[in-house]
Amino acid sequence: MSETIHERPALPASAHDPAAERLFAGPGEMRARCRALDWASTPLGPVSGWSQSLRTVADIVLASRNPMFLFWGPELVQLYNDAYRPSLGEGGRHPRALGMRGKEFWTDIWDAIGPQIEQVMTTGEPTWHEDQYLPIVRNGRLEDVWWTYSYSPVRDDDGRIAATLVVCLETTNRMLADRDREALRAITEAAEQRAARVLERVADEHLTMDADFRILTLNDAAERALGVRREELIGLTHWEAFPASAGTPLEEHYRRVVRDRTEAHFTHHYVGEGYDRHLEIDAYPTDEGGAAVFWREVSDRVRADARLRESELRYRTLFNSLDEGFCVINVLFDDAGTAVDYRFIETNPAFVAQTGLENPDGRTIRELAPAIEPHWFEIYGRVARTGEATRFEARSDALHRLYDAYAFRIGRPEDARVAILFNDITAARAAEQERETLLAALEVERARLAQVFQRAPSFIVAFHGPDQIYEFVNEAYYQLVGHREILGRPLLEAIPEMRGQGFKELLDRVRVTGEPWVGRETPVQLQRTPGAPMETRYLDMVFQALADADGTRYGVVAHGSDVTAQVLARREVERLLGESESAREEAEAARAMAERASRAKGEFLAVMSHELRTPLNAIGGYADLMEMGLRGPITSEQRADLGRIQASQRHLLGLINQVLNYTRIETGTVQYVMVSVPVSEALAAAEALVVPQVRARGLTYVLGGCDPALRVRADREKLQQILLNLLTNAIKFTEPGGMVRVECAARDALVEIAVHDTGIGIADEKLSQVFEPFVQVDQRLTRQNEGVGLGLAISRDLARGMDGDLTAESTVSEGSRFVLTLPAVAG
């Protein structure tokens, strides 16, 4: 922070105001500057026109040795004395402040002091501000500054409040020291108490006695302390005035002073005549043969000493019980001022466990660990030199550990002592890195599962809360109910025709009781497109409750298949069976077809069950190992993260089990929203989704030259699904070190998008079958690459549904090339 400084030139000697010469006569820098300032150019006008009140206050301010500042008049014009001058620092604020308007000068703190001054000027009531924090720009930078000050109203000759007088004391050094000491409070409390007692200044109580110990004089301090008028004590012997002193060590000391003409310095606990005081006493022989006694009450100190001993005991107990390592070091510098070593002054018991260094007190780090890295000297040397505390993380290869440390200077700067509080976070950081790895793997699995759910031919929908709000919907469900805006909306609001059909009540019952509901060929009335008549669809479906890790049920998942075509076909078959034997044969053929579909469905479920449960069980297992601490200690935050991982794993595994137990492979009518899609945009979106898999697989991803102007007519979502399927297959069947390359080109009225890989390739006898449902090159459940054989079949159907096509060519052990063809949009 900086400001522009405008210096006022001093007036030439010939232009000096005689009134100013008289008012500001005398020694001192500020008197001289007041004499030299052209007051006529300020709102106060020439000194000759000042009121008597203003002259008197100005003279008082300039004569005072206490820092004082005056704001005079509506413009709050400033005047200050020599004692205040150091508070403005260097850099141009002084003498610019003299004669300026307060609001124009104190721009950095006017929001704080302006209302305070306004209060004094309007109400006439003085204010007191102790250790007020007011950061100001001085010495060329913004500095933290604290003040203790009072604002007092000053009245003009006519009795009006004309000014605010500031009597102040800058307490910055004390406040900064207090702030530093606060960081060391537990360590330095005893020292602060001793320093406070040393700085304490109390006037001694005093009396004189003659040779017969008769009291001759008594000072005011003694009179106040004893609570007795001196006239009542003078003339009495000490033993008459203070009977409880007779026969005590105090009497022995006094008699020795008078008898042996020697000094006595001692403490005495005086109890009697209503007194209970700890006294520190100095007794001296007088020339008249008596004694002069000075004493002061130290009861507070005695009690403070007791508290100090208790505090030191508490500090030592805390010091020794800290789990964190703690030490105080003395930083050693060479002749050039470079930190080259440090010696351990004090260490706590946890120090050895955190460092592995035995018996460190009194020894240097180079003695204990000769290979210690130089950066430790640099950090601690900087703290010792500047006094700036620092928190940092650093590794010590010499100690084979990673530390989180906080270092701060203690004591005098020349002592170069630094206190360090530290933790060995090696194991915690390793556990954190492993957790991040597991979380990344979980995200990959989540993305893959989301794709599986979206591609599933059976509908899947999840409801949340008592209002049955849509939380998740897949494409098959959208096709069933029509592509409506339903996510985040309650069931009966999103699909009004569901009202009165009983499904809301069924969902509520499943959520409340936790008991699943299974419906077979359940009729549902739907209006699948706006303005269309109600249509009856027959559904096989299951409702099951969703629960948190603690068992609290929060929603319902519904999944199933649209079996309308089968129901209608079966009814037609049944009708035909009643009419002719030929109908029976057709029914048998239909039944055989259904059985084949059922077997294909069973194979799909078996493969899907294997492919999805295995990675989820692995995630759960590794999360359990980390929670048990087998990978090293974990923090409470990490334990919470592991809990969320385990909860998500259990939730997904349960959802998959539910889906796989009741989902039936059925097909529905796919709706296409055909728009103009930039090819480069679609490829970039797909690349962003597969880059983590490419890196994890150790592959090279190359996007060949693709004209940014190329656009295709397609359903954006379906195009994205095809690209992700082709890229995922390429990554999955390409060994680490291989390459996946994507290219696009215009061919007449078409655009070709090609995905190449250097993977295992496809045998000729399998190549013609790869687009058939449930076809896999490797059908074993233990095969290396995952999948159920639906991706390419779905992709080709989607491509053809958009007036395009999907073809393949491949060479075993060299790789495959899949080409997606779509209609081009004329540019």
C-alpha positions in Angstrom: 0.0 0.0 0.0 1.4 3.4 -0.9 0.3 7.0 -1.1 1.4 10.1 -3.0 3.3 12.5 -0.7 2.9 16.3 -1.1 5.3 18.3 1.0 4.4 21.9 2.0 7.3 24.3 1.5 8.1 26.5 4.5 7.3 30.2 4.2 10.2 32.5 3.6 11.3 34.3 6.8 9.8 37.6 5.6 6.3 36.1 5.4 6.1 34.6 8.9 3.1 35.6 10.9 4.2 37.6 14.0 1.3 36.1 15.9 2.6 32.6 15.0 6.1 33.6 16.1 4.8 34.6 19.5 2.4 31.6 20.0 4.9 29.0 18.8 8.0 30.5 20.3 10.3 28.1 22.0 12.4 24.9 21.2 11.2 21.8 19.4 10.7 20.6 15.9 6.9 21.0 15.9 7.0 24.6 17.3 9.4 25.4 14.4 7.1 23.8 11.9 4.1 25.6 13.3 6.0 28.9 13.0 6.9 28.1 9.4 3.5 26.8 8.3 1.2 29.2 6.3 -1.9 28.8 8.5 -3.7 31.3 6.4 -3.9 28.6 3.7 -5.7 26.2 6.1 -9.3 26.3 7.2 -8.1 27.8 10.6 -6.8 30.9 8.9 -3.9 33.1 10.1 -2.9 32.7 13.7 -3.7 36.3 14.5 -7.4 35.4 13.9 -7.4 32.4 16.3 -9.5 32.4 19.3 -8.0 32.4 22.8 -9.2 28.9 23.4 -7.4 27.6 20.3 -4.2 29.4 21.2 -4.3 28.0 24.7 -4.9 24.4 23.6 -2.3 24.6 20.9 0.3 25.9 23.4 -0.6 23.1 25.8 -0.3 20.4 23.1 3.1 21.6 21.9 4.4 22.0 25.5 3.3 18.5 26.5 5.8 15.6 26.6 2.9 13.1 26.2 1.9 12.4 22.6 -1.0 14.7 21.8 -3.0 15.5 18.7 -5.7 18.2 18.1 -8.6 18.2 15.6 -10.0 21.8 15.5 -13.0 23.2 13.8 -15.6 21.7 11.5 -12.9 20.7 9.1 -11.0 19.0 12.0 -7.7 20.7 11.1 -4.7 18.9 12.7 -1.9 20.0 15.1 0.4 17.7 17.0 3.5 17.8 19.2 7.0 16.5 19.2 6.0 13.5 21.3 3.5 12.4 18.7 5.8 13.0 15.7 7.5 9.4 15.9 4.1 7.8 15.5 3.8 9.1 11.9 7.0 7.3 11.0 9.0 8.1 7.9 8.0 8.3 4.3 6.3 11.7 4.1 3.3 11.5 6.5 5.2 13.9 8.7 5.1 16.9 8.4 2.3 16.7 5.8 -0.2 16.0 8.6 0.3 19.4 10.1 -2.6 21.7 9.1 -4.4 19.1 7.0 -8.0 18.1 7.4 -8.3 14.9 9.4 -10.6 13.2 7.0 -8.2 13.8 4.1 -5.2 12.7 6.0 -6.4 9.6 7.9 -8.0 7.9 4.9 -6.7 4.5 6.0 -8.5 4.6 9.4 -11.2 7.3 9.1 -13.9 4.6 9.0 -12.9 3.8 12.6 -11.9 7.1 14.2 -14.3 9.4 12.2 -17.4 8.2 14.1 -15.6 8.4 17.4 -14.5 12.1 16.8 -18.0 12.9 15.5 -19.5 11.5 18.8 -17.3 13.8 20.9 -18.0 16.8 18.7 -21.8 16.3 18.8 -22.3 15.0 22.4 -19.5 16.7 24.3 -18.8 13.4 26.1 -15.1 12.2 26.2 -14.2 8.7 25.1 -11.5 6.3 26.1 -10.1 3.6 23.8 -7.6 1.1 25.1 -5.3 -0.9 22.8 -7.4 0.1 19.8 -6.2 -1.6 16.6 -5.7 1.0 13.8 -3.4 -0.1 11.0 -1.9 2.9 9.1 0.4 3.5 6.2 3.8 4.7 7.5 7.4 4.1 6.7 6.3 3.3 3.1 4.0 0.3 4.1 0.9 -0.7 5.9 1.8 -1.4 9.5 -0.2 -2.9 12.3 -0.6 -0.2 15.0 -2.3 -0.2 18.4 -3.2 2.9 20.4 -4.5 3.7 23.9 -6.1 7.1 23.6 -8.8 9.4 24.8 -10.9 11.9 22.8 -11.9 15.0 24.9 -14.1 17.9 23.7 -12.5 21.4 23.7 -14.8 24.4 23.9 -14.2 27.7 22.1 -14.4 31.1 23.7 -18.2 31.1 23.2 -18.6 27.8 25.0 -19.3 25.7 21.8 -17.5 22.5 21.2 -14.9 23.4 18.7 -12.3 20.6 18.8 -11.3 17.1 19.9 -8.1 16.8 21.9 -6.4 13.4 21.5 -4.1 12.3 24.3 -2.6 9.0 23.3 0.1 6.4 23.7 1.1 4.0 21.0 1.1 0.5 22.4 2.1 -1.3 19.2 5.3 -2.7 20.6 3.5 -4.0 23.7 0.6 -5.4 21.7 3.0 -7.1 19.2 4.9 -8.5 22.2 1.6 -9.6 23.8 0.6 -11.3 20.5 3.9 -13.1 20.3 3.7 -14.1 23.9 0.2 -15.4 23.5 1.6 -18.0 21.1 4.0 -19.0 23.8 1.7 -18.6 26.7 1.9 -22.2 27.9 5.7 -21.9 27.8 6.4 -18.4 29.0 3.6 -17.8 31.5 6.0 -18.0 34.5 8.5 -15.6 32.9 5.8 -13.1 32.2 4.6 -13.1 35.8 8.2 -12.6 37.0 8.7 -9.7 34.5 5.4 -8.1 35.6 6.6 -8.1 39.2 10.0 -6.7 38.4 8.3 -3.8 36.5 5.8 -3.2 39.3 6.4 0.2 41.0 4.8 0.7 44.4 5.8 3.5 46.9 7.3 2.0 50.0 5.7 2.5 53.5 8.1 4.1 55.9 8.5 4.9 59.6 11.3 5.9 62.0 11.8 4.8 65.6 14.1 6.0 68.4 16.4 3.8 70.5 13.4 2.8 72.6 11.5 1.8 69.5 9.1 4.7 69.9 7.6 5.8 66.6 8.8 9.2 65.5 7.5 9.6 61.9 5.1 7.9 59.5 4.7 8.6 55.8 1.5 8.9 53.8 2.0 5.5 52.2 2.3 3.8 55.6 -0.7 5.8 56.9 -2.8 4.7 53.9 -1.6 1.1 54.1 -2.2 0.8 57.9 -5.6 2.5 57.8 -4.7 4.5 60.9 -4.0 8.3 61.3 -0.4 8.9 62.0 -1.3 11.0 65.1 -2.7 7.8 66.7 0.7 6.0 66.3 3.4 8.6 66.8 4.7 8.4 70.4 3.8 4.7 70.9 6.4 2.0 70.9 6.3 -0.4 68.0 5.2 -3.1 70.4 2.3 -0.9 71.7 1.2 0.0 68.2 1.6 -3.5 66.8 1.3 -5.9 69.7 1.4 -9.0 67.5 5.0 -8.1 66.5 6.3 -8.7 70.0 8.2 -12.0 70.4 8.5 -12.6 66.7 11.5 -12.7 64.3 10.5 -9.1 63.3 11.3 -7.9 66.9 14.6 -9.8 66.8 15.6 -8.1 63.5 14.7 -4.6 64.8 16.6 -5.1 68.1 19.7 -6.3 66.2 19.6 -3.2 63.9 19.5 -0.9 66.9 22.0 -2.9 69.0 24.5 -3.9 66.4 24.1 -0.8 64.1 23.7 -3.1 61.1 21.2 -3.4 58.3 18.5 -6.0 58.1 16.6 -7.2 55.0 13.9 -9.8 55.5 10.3 -10.9 54.9 7.7 -11.3 57.6 4.2 -12.6 57.6 2.4 -10.2 60.0 -1.0 -11.4 61.4 -2.7 -9.3 64.1 -4.8 -6.2 64.8 -6.9 -7.2 61.8 -3.8 -7.4 59.5 -2.8 -10.5 57.5 0.0 -9.2 55.3 3.2 -10.6 53.8 5.8 -7.8 54.2 9.2 -7.2 52.6 11.2 -5.1 55.1 14.4 -3.1 54.9 15.7 -1.7 58.3 18.6 0.7 58.7 20.3 2.2 61.9 19.9 6.0 62.2 22.4 8.5 63.5 20.2 9.1 66.5 20.5 5.5 67.6 17.1 4.4 66.4 16.0 2.7 63.2 14.5 3.7 59.9 12.2 1.0 58.4 10.9 0.7 54.8 8.4 -2.0 54.0 6.2 -3.0 51.2 3.4 -5.5 51.1 4.2 -8.5 49.0 1.1 -10.6 49.7 0.1 -10.5 46.0 3.6 -11.6 45.1 3.6 -14.5 47.6 0.2 -15.6 46.3 1.5 -15.2 42.7 4.5 -17.2 43.5 2.3 -20.0 44.6 0.2 -19.7 41.5 3.4 -19.6 39.4 4.6 -22.9 40.9 1.2 -24.4 40.1 1.4 -23.0 36.6 4.9 -24.3 36.0 3.7 -27.7 37.2 0.7 -27.6 34.8 3.0 -26.5 32.0 5.4 -29.3 32.6 2.6 -31.8 32.8 1.2 -30.5 29.5 4.7 -30.4 27.9 5.3 -34.0 28.8 1.9 -35.3 27.8 1.8 -33.8 24.3 1.4 -36.4 21.5 3.1 -33.9 19.1 6.8 -33.6 19.2 8.1 -30.4 20.7 11.5 -28.9 21.1 13.4 -25.6 21.7 16.5 -25.2 19.6 19.4 -22.7 19.5 20.2 -21.8 15.8 23.9 -21.6 15.1 25.2 -19.1 12.5 28.5 -18.9 10.8 30.5 -15.6 10.5 28.6 -14.8 7.3 25.3 -15.0 9.1 24.2 -18.2 7.5 22.4 -20.9 9.7 24.6 -24.0 9.6 23.4 -26.1 12.5 21.1 -26.0 15.6 21.4 -27.3 19.1 18.5 -28.9 21.0 17.9 -27.0 24.3 14.8 -28.9 25.4 12.6 -31.7 24.1 9.5 -33.4 25.2 9.0 -37.2 25.6 7.2 -37.5 22.2 10.2 -36.0 20.4 12.0 -39.4 20.3 8.9 -41.2 18.9 8.5 -38.5 16.3 12.1 -38.4 15.2 13.9 -41.5 16.3 16.7 -39.4 17.8 17.8 -40.5 21.2 19.1 -38.2 24.0 19.0 -35.0 21.9 19.2 -32.4 24.7 22.5 -30.4 24.5 23.5 -32.0 21.1 23.4 -30.5 17.6 21.4 -32.0 14.8 24.6 -32.6 12.8 25.8 -34.7 15.7 22.6 -36.7 15.7 21.9 -36.8 11.9 25.0 -35.9 9.9 23.1 -36.2 6.6 20.4 -33.7 7.6 19.2 -31.6 4.7 20.2 -27.8 4.5 16.6 -26.7 4.1 16.0 -27.2 7.8 18.7 -24.7 8.6 17.3 -22.2 6.1 13.8 -22.4 7.6 14.8 -22.1 11.3 17.5 -19.5 10.5 14.9 -17.3 8.9 12.5 -17.7 11.9 15.4 -16.8 14.3 16.4 -13.7 12.3 13.0 -12.3 11.4 10.8 -13.5 14.2 8.1 -14.5 11.7 6.4 -17.7 12.7 5.9 -20.3 9.9 4.0 -23.5 9.4 5.2 -25.8 6.7 5.5 -29.4 5.5 9.0 -30.8 4.7 10.6 -34.2 4.1 13.7 -35.4 5.8 15.4 -38.1 3.9 18.0 -38.4 6.6 15.3 -39.3 9.1 13.1 -41.1 6.5 10.0 -39.0 7.5 7.7 -36.3 6.4 6.8 -33.6 8.9 4.1 -31.0 9.5 5.8 -28.4 11.6 5.1 -25.0 13.2 8.2 -22.9 14.2 8.3 -19.6 16.1 11.0 -17.5 17.8 11.1 -17.3 21.6 13.1 -15.0 23.9 15.4 -12.2 22.7 16.3 -12.0 19.0 20.0 -12.2 19.8 19.4 -15.6 21.6 18.4 -17.1 18.2 16.1 -19.6 19.9 13.2 -21.2 18.0 10.4 -23.4 19.4 9.1 -26.2 17.1 5.8 -28.1 17.4 5.7 -31.0 14.8 4.1 -34.2 13.7 5.4 -37.1 11.7 2.8 -37.4 8.9 4.6 -40.0 6.8 2.1 -42.8 7.4 -0.9 -40.4 7.2 0.2 -39.0 3.9 0.8 -42.5 2.4 -2.7 -43.5 3.6 -4.1 -40.3 2.0 -2.5 -41.0 -1.3 -3.8 -44.6 -1.3 -7.3 -43.2 -0.4 -7.1 -40.9 -3.4 -6.1 -43.8 -5.6 -9.1 -45.8 -4.4 -11.4 -42.8 -4.8 -10.2 -42.4 -8.4 -10.9 -46.1 -9.0 -14.3 -45.7 -7.5 -15.1 -42.8 -9.8 -14.1 -44.9 -12.8 -16.4 -47.6 -11.6 -19.2 -45.2 -11.0 -18.9 -43.8 -14.5 -18.9 -47.3 -16.0 -21.9 -48.3 -13.9 -23.7 -45.2 -15.0 -23.2 -46.1 -18.6 -24.4 -49.7 -17.9 -27.5 -48.4 -16.2 -28.2 -46.0 -19.1 -27.7 -48.7 -21.7 -29.7 -51.3 -19.9 -32.8 -52.4 -21.9 -34.8 -52.6 -18.7 -36.1 -49.4 -17.1 -34.5 -48.3 -13.9 -35.8 -45.4 -11.8 -35.0 -44.2 -8.2 -37.3 -42.2 -6.0 -36.3 -40.1 -3.0 -38.4 -39.1 0.1 -42.1 -39.3 0.9 -43.1 -37.3 -2.2 -41.3 -39.9 -4.4 -39.1 -37.3 -6.1 -37.3 -38.6 -9.2 -33.6 -39.0 -8.4 -32.3 -41.2 -11.2 -33.9 -42.3 -14.6 -32.4 -44.3 -17.4 -33.1 -44.1 -21.1 -35.4 -47.1 -21.1 -37.7 -45.4 -18.6 -37.7 -42.2 -20.7 -38.8 -44.3 -23.7 -41.6 -45.9 -21.6 -43.1 -42.6 -20.3 -42.1 -40.3 -23.0 -39.2 -37.8 -22.8 -40.6 -35.5 -20.1 -38.9 -33.2 -17.7 -39.1 -35.5 -14.6 -35.8 -35.4 -12.7 -36.2 -33.5 -9.4 -40.0 -33.6 -9.6 -42.5 -35.6 -7.5 -44.1 -38.6 -9.3 -47.6 -37.3 -9.4 -46.4 -33.9 -10.7 -44.2 -35.3 -13.4 -46.7 -38.0 -14.6 -50.2 -36.8 -13.5 -51.9 -39.8 -15.1 -50.4 -42.0 -12.4 -52.8 -40.5 -9.9 -55.5 -42.9 -8.8 -53.6 -46.0 -10.2 -52.2 -47.0 -6.8 -48.5 -46.8 -7.6 -47.9 -43.8 -5.3 -49.4 -45.8 -2.4 -47.3 -48.9 -3.3 -44.1 -46.8 -3.3 -45.0 -45.3 0.1 -45.6 -48.7 1.6 -42.3 -50.2 0.3 -40.4 -47.2 1.6 -42.0 -47.3 5.0 -42.0 -51.1 5.6 -38.9 -52.1 3.7 -40.8 -55.0 2.1 -40.3 -55.3 -1.7 -43.2 -55.5 -4.1 -43.2 -57.6 -7.3 -45.7 -57.0 -10.1 -46.2 -59.2 -13.1 -47.8 -57.9 -16.3 -49.1 -55.0 -14.3 -51.3 -52.7 -16.4 -50.3 -49.0 -16.4 -52.2 -46.1 -18.1 -49.8 -43.7 -19.7 -50.0 -40.7 -22.0 -46.7 -41.2 -23.8 -46.8 -38.0 -26.0 -48.6 -34.7 -25.3 -52.2 -34.7 -26.6 -52.2 -38.5 -27.3 -54.9 -40.8 -25.9 -54.2 -42.9 -22.8 -52.3 -46.1 -23.6 -52.2 -49.3 -21.6 -48.8 -50.7 -21.1 -48.1 -54.0 -19.3 -45.0 -54.0 -17.0 -43.0 -56.6 -15.1 -41.5 -54.6 -12.3 -40.1 -54.7 -8.7 -40.1 -51.9 -6.1 -37.4 -52.2 -3.4 -36.5 -49.8 -0.6 -33.3 -47.8 -0.6 -31.5 -47.4 2.8 -28.5 -45.5 4.1 -25.5 -47.2 5.8 -27.3 -46.9 9.2 -30.4 -48.6 7.8 -32.6 -45.5 7.4 -34.9 -45.9 4.4 -34.9 -42.8 2.3 -36.4 -43.9 -1.1 -37.4 -46.7 -3.5 -35.8 -48.1 -6.6 -38.1 -49.4 -9.3 -36.9 -51.6 -12.2 -38.5 -53.8 -14.7 -39.4 -54.4 -18.3 -42.2 -53.3 -20.7 -43.8 -56.7 -21.6 -46.8 -55.2 -23.5 -45.7 -56.9 -26.7 -45.4 -60.3 -25.0 -48.7 -59.9 -23.2 -50.5 -58.9 -26.4 -48.8 -61.7 -28.3 -49.6 -64.3 -25.7 -53.3 -63.2 -25.7 -53.3 -63.5 -29.5 -51.7 -66.9 -29.2 -54.3 -68.0 -26.7 -57.0 -66.8 -29.1 -55.5 -68.6 -32.0 -55.0 -71.8 -29.9 -58.8 -71.9 -29.4 -59.4 -71.7 -33.1 -57.0 -74.1 -34.7 -54.1 -76.6 -34.3 -52.0 -74.4 -36.5 -52.4 -71.7 -33.9 -51.1 -74.1 -31.3 -48.0 -74.8 -33.4 -47.4 -71.0 -33.8 -47.8 -70.7 -30.1 -45.2 -73.4 -29.5 -42.8 -71.6 -31.9 -43.5 -68.3 -30.0 -42.8 -70.1 -26.7 -39.6 -71.6 -28.0 -38.5 -68.1 -29.1 -39.3 -66.8 -25.6 -37.3 -69.6 -24.1 -34.3 -68.7 -26.3 -34.7 -65.1 -25.2 -34.9 -66.2 -21.6 -31.7 -68.2 -22.0 -29.9 -65.2 -23.6 -31.2 -63.1 -20.8 -29.8 -65.6 -18.2 -26.4 -65.5 -19.9 -26.5 -61.7 -19.8 -27.4 -61.7 -16.1 -24.6 -64.2 -15.2 -22.0 -62.2 -17.1 -23.2 -58.8 -15.8 -23.3 -60.2 -12.2 -19.6 -61.3 -12.5 -18.4 -58.1 -14.1 -20.1 -55.7 -11.7 -19.8 -57.5 -8.4 -16.1 -58.2 -8.6 -14.8 -54.6 -8.8 -17.3 -53.5 -6.2 -16.2 -56.2 -3.8 -12.6 -55.2 -4.3 -13.4 -51.6 -3.5 -15.1 -52.7 -0.3 -12.3 -55.0 0.7 -9.6 -52.4 0.2 -11.7 -49.8 2.1 -12.0 -52.3 5.0 -8.2 -52.8 5.0 -7.6 -49.1 5.2 -10.2 -48.6 8.0 -8.5 -51.4 10.0 -5.2 -49.5 9.8 -3.4 -52.2 7.9 -2.2 -49.5 5.5 -1.1 -47.2 8.3 -2.8 -44.8 10.7 -5.7 -42.8 9.4 -7.3 -39.5 10.6 -10.9 -39.0 11.6 -11.5 -37.1 8.3 -10.1 -40.1 6.4 -12.2 -42.5 8.4 -15.2 -40.5 7.5 -14.2 -40.6 3.8 -13.8 -44.4 4.0 -17.2 -44.6 5.6 -18.6 -42.8 2.5 -16.7 -45.1 0.2 -18.1 -48.2 2.0 -21.6 -46.8 2.0 -21.5 -46.0 -1.7 -20.0 -49.5 -2.4 -22.7 -51.3 -0.4 -25.4 -49.1 -2.0 -24.3 -49.7 -5.6 -23.7 -53.4 -5.0 -27.2 -53.7 -3.5 -28.7 -51.8 -6.4 -26.9 -54.0 -8.9 -28.1 -57.2 -7.2 -31.6 -55.9 -7.3 -31.4 -54.9 -10.9 -29.8 -58.1 -11.9 -32.3 -60.2 -10.0 -35.4 -58.7 -11.6 -34.3 -57.0 -14.9 -35.5 -58.6 -18.0 -33.9 -58.0 -21.4 -36.6 -56.4 -23.4 -36.6 -53.8 -26.2 -38.7 -50.7 -26.7 -39.1 -47.9 -29.2 -36.2 -45.5 -29.3 -37.0 -41.9 -30.0 -34.5 -39.7 -31.8 -34.0 -36.0 -31.5 -32.2 -35.1 -34.6 -30.1 -31.9 -34.6 -27.0 -30.5 -36.3 -24.0 -31.7 -34.1 -20.4 -30.4 -34.6 -18.2 -33.5 -35.0 -15.2 -31.9 -33.2 -17.4 -31.0 -30.2 -18.7 -34.6 -29.9 -15.2 -36.0 -30.1 -13.9 -33.6 -27.5 -16.7 -34.5 -25.1 -16.0 -38.2 -25.5 -12.3 -37.7 -25.1 -12.8 -35.9 -21.7 -14.7 -38.9 -20.4 -12.2 -41.6 -21.4 -8.9 -39.8 -20.7 -8.7 -41.2 -17.1 -9.1 -44.7 -18.5 -6.5 -44.1 -21.2 -4.0 -42.9 -18.6 -4.8 -45.7 -16.2 -4.3 -48.2 -19.0 -1.0 -46.7 -20.1 -2.1 -46.0 -23.7 -1.5 -43.2 -26.2 -4.6 -41.3 -27.3 -4.4 -39.5 -30.7 -7.1 -37.3 -32.3 -6.3 -37.0 -36.0 -7.0 -34.1 -38.2 -10.7 -33.3 -38.1 -12.2 -30.3 -39.9 -13.8 -28.1 -37.2 -16.5 -27.3 -39.8 -17.8 -30.9 -40.1 -21.3 -31.4 -38.7 -23.6 -34.4 -38.8 -27.3 -34.8 -38.4 -27.8 -37.0 -35.4 -29.2 -37.3 -31.9 -26.5 -35.8 -29.8 -27.0 -38.2 -26.9 -27.1 -41.3 -29.1 -23.9 -40.1 -30.9 -22.2 -39.7 -27.6 -23.2 -43.2 -26.5 -21.8 -44.7 -29.7 -18.5 -42.9 -29.4 -18.1 -43.8 -25.8 -18.8 -47.4 -26.5 -16.3 -47.6 -29.4 -13.6 -45.8 -27.4 -14.2 -47.9 -24.3 -13.9 -51.1 -26.3 -10.7 -49.8 -28.0 -9.1 -49.0 -24.6 -10.3 -52.3 -23.1 -8.9 -54.5 -25.8 -5.5 -52.7 -26.2 -2.6 -53.7 -24.1 -0.6 -51.1 -22.1 1.8 -49.2 -24.4 -0.6 -49.3 -27.3 -2.4 -46.5 -29.1 -6.0 -45.5 -29.8 -6.5 -43.1 -32.7 -9.6 -41.2 -33.8 -10.1 -39.6 -37.2 -13.0 -38.1 -39.2 -13.5 -37.2 -42.8 -16.2 -36.1 -45.2 -17.3 -38.6 -47.9 -19.8 -37.0 -50.3 -23.0 -36.5 -48.3 -21.7 -38.5 -45.3 -19.2 -38.1 -42.5 -17.0 -41.0 -41.4 -15.7 -41.2 -37.8 -13.1 -43.9 -37.4 -11.8 -45.4 -34.2 -8.5 -47.4 -34.6 -6.7 -49.4 -31.9 -3.6 -51.5 -31.8 -5.3 -54.1 -29.6 -5.8 -57.9 -29.9 -7.9 -57.8 -33.0 -10.9 -60.0 -34.0 -10.7 -63.3 -35.8 -12.4 -63.4 -39.2 -15.0 -66.0 -38.1 -16.0 -63.7 -35.2 -15.9 -60.4 -37.1 -19.3 -61.0 -38.8 -20.9 -61.7 -35.5 -19.6 -58.8 -33.4 -22.7 -56.7 -34.0 -25.1 -59.5 -32.8 -26.5 -59.2 -29.3 -24.6 -61.0 -26.5 -21.7 -62.0 -28.7 -18.2 -61.9 -27.1 -14.9 -62.9 -28.6 -14.2 -64.6 -25.3 -17.3 -66.1 -23.6 -15.7 -67.3 -20.4 -16.7 -65.7 -17.1 -12.9 -65.5 -16.3 -12.1 -63.5 -19.4 -9.8 -60.5 -19.0 -12.0 -57.9 -20.6 -15.4 -57.0 -19.2 -18.8 -56.6 -21.0 -21.9 -58.6 -22.0 -21.9 -58.3 -25.7 -24.6 -55.6 -26.1 -22.5 -52.5 -26.8 -21.8 -53.0 -30.5 -25.2 -54.3 -31.3 -26.8 -51.3 -29.6 -24.4 -48.9 -31.3 -25.1 -50.2 -34.8 -28.9 -50.1 -34.2 -28.5 -46.5 -33.0 -26.4 -45.5 -36.0 -28.9 -47.0 -38.4 -31.7 -45.3 -36.5 -30.0 -42.0 -37.4 -29.7 -43.0 -41.2 -26.1 -44.0 -40.7 -24.2 -47.3 -40.2 -21.4 -48.9 -38.1 -18.9 -51.2 -39.7 -15.7 -53.0 -38.6 -12.5 -54.4 -39.9 -9.8 -56.1 -37.9 -6.6 -58.1 -38.0 -5.7 -60.5 -35.1 -2.8 -59.2 -33.0 -2.7 -55.9 -35.0 -5.9 -54.1 -34.0 -9.3 -53.1 -35.2 -11.0 -50.2 -37.0 -14.6 -49.3 -36.4 -16.2 -46.7 -38.8 -19.3 -44.8 -37.8 -21.1 -43.2 -40.9 -23.7 -40.4 -40.4 -25.4 -38.0 -42.8 -23.4 -34.7 -43.2 -25.0 -31.3 -42.6 -24.5 -29.0 -45.6 -22.2 -26.2 -44.7 
